[in-house]
Amino acid sequence: MFQAYFPILFLFTLALIVALAMLGLAYFIGPKRKTPEKQSTYECGSNPIGDARIRVPVKFYLVAILFVIFDIEIAFLYPWAINFKRLGLFGLIEMGIFILILLVGYFYIIKNGGLEWD
């Protein structure tokens, strides 16, 4: 029974051995010269200025969460579009209800000012 899974186990074991060997060789053979430039904080090509713990408005997180929620829900349209002919009228009505629920939520967010910046 487990004979079918032996090649997969062998591949994972081999990958683990190679990865550990590379890490070990890099640790033991690699140069260890610490300079102030290597020890300094680096972010996207610009030198850090000020404190990293700045206050971010809650509005930013609200808009980000709303974007993720609506983006993931819209991703459900792709499988529906692929199977459109097979689903027929029932699938069209179900997707219409789904989009209607999305629009109700979207207009609710707009009405309550969830996407407005002060």
C-alpha positions in Angstrom: 0.0 0.0 0.0 2.7 2.5 0.9 4.9 1.4 -2.0 3.1 3.9 -4.2 4.2 6.8 -1.9 7.8 5.7 -1.6 9.0 7.9 -4.5 7.4 10.9 -2.9 9.0 10.2 0.5 12.3 9.6 -1.2 12.0 13.0 -3.1 11.2 14.9 0.1 14.0 13.2 2.0 16.5 14.0 -0.8 15.3 17.6 -0.9 15.7 18.0 2.8 19.2 16.5 2.7 20.2 18.8 -0.1 18.7 21.9 1.6 20.4 21.1 4.9 23.7 20.4 3.2 23.6 23.8 1.4 22.8 25.6 4.6 25.5 23.8 6.5 28.1 24.5 3.8 27.1 28.2 3.6 27.4 28.4 7.4 30.8 26.7 7.8 32.5 27.8 4.5 30.9 31.2 3.9 32.7 34.5 4.9 31.7 36.1 8.1 32.7 39.8 7.8 30.3 42.0 9.8 30.4 45.7 8.7 28.2 48.6 9.8 26.6 48.7 6.4 25.6 45.0 6.7 24.2 45.4 10.2 22.2 48.5 9.4 18.5 48.4 8.7 17.6 48.5 5.0 14.2 48.9 3.4 13.5 49.2 -0.4 16.6 51.2 -1.3 15.9 54.1 1.1 17.5 54.8 4.4 15.1 54.5 7.3 14.2 57.8 8.9 12.4 58.1 12.2 10.7 55.4 14.3 9.3 52.3 12.7 6.3 52.3 15.1 4.2 55.0 13.5 0.5 55.2 14.0 -1.5 54.1 11.0 -5.1 55.2 10.7 -7.7 52.5 11.2 -9.3 53.7 7.9 -6.3 52.2 6.1 -7.0 48.7 7.5 -10.7 49.0 6.9 -10.2 49.8 3.2 -7.6 47.0 2.9 -9.9 44.5 4.5 -12.8 45.6 2.3 -10.6 45.3 -0.8 -9.6 41.7 0.1 -13.1 40.7 0.9 -14.6 42.0 -2.4 -11.6 40.8 -4.4 -11.9 37.2 -3.1 -15.7 37.2 -3.8 -15.2 38.5 -7.3 -12.7 35.6 -7.8 -15.7 33.3 -7.6 -16.8 34.6 -11.0 -14.0 32.9 -12.8 -15.1 29.3 -12.2 -18.7 30.3 -12.9 -17.6 31.8 -16.3 -15.7 28.6 -17.2 -18.8 26.4 -16.5 -21.4 28.9 -17.7 -22.8 26.7 -20.5 -23.0 23.6 -18.3 -24.7 25.4 -15.4 -27.4 26.8 -17.7 -30.2 29.1 -16.5 -29.9 27.9 -12.9 -26.3 29.0 -12.7 -27.1 32.3 -14.3 -29.8 33.0 -11.7 -27.6 31.9 -8.8 -24.7 34.2 -10.0 -27.2 37.0 -10.4 -28.2 36.6 -6.8 -24.6 36.4 -5.7 -23.7 39.7 -7.6 -26.9 41.3 -6.2 -25.7 40.5 -2.6 -22.2 41.9 -3.5 -23.8 45.1 -4.8 -26.0 45.5 -1.7 -22.9 45.2 0.5 -20.9 47.5 -1.7 -23.6 50.2 -1.7 -24.0 49.8 2.1 -20.2 50.4 2.5 -20.4 53.5 0.3 -23.5 54.8 2.2 -21.7 54.5 5.5 -18.6 56.2 4.2 -16.3 53.1 4.4 -14.3 54.1 1.3 -14.0 57.8 2.0 -10.7 59.4 3.1 -10.9 62.3 5.5 
